[in-house]
Amino acid sequence: MDINWGTLAGVFGVSLGITVVVVVMFSLGLAAWAQAVNPAPDVPRGRHQKMATAAAALCFAASLAVAAYGIDLIVPG
């Protein structure tokens, strides 16, 4: 039994990259949500709050989509 080290390194690299992307997207979602819930005192409410909420929802949805796709790949169906 031989191990194809190039393929193994490729899988490791892609897994590491996707993990970093998901963590960054989720972190950006948390930061945007914090801005939506508790905006800075000098920033007027309204459009800024709606944009922050939309950005948070988009980041969380992207993280959820990647996680769901990973589960779909793992679980036979």
Secondary structure as UniProt FT lines:
FT   HELIX           5..37
FT   TURN            41..42
FT   HELIX           47..74
//
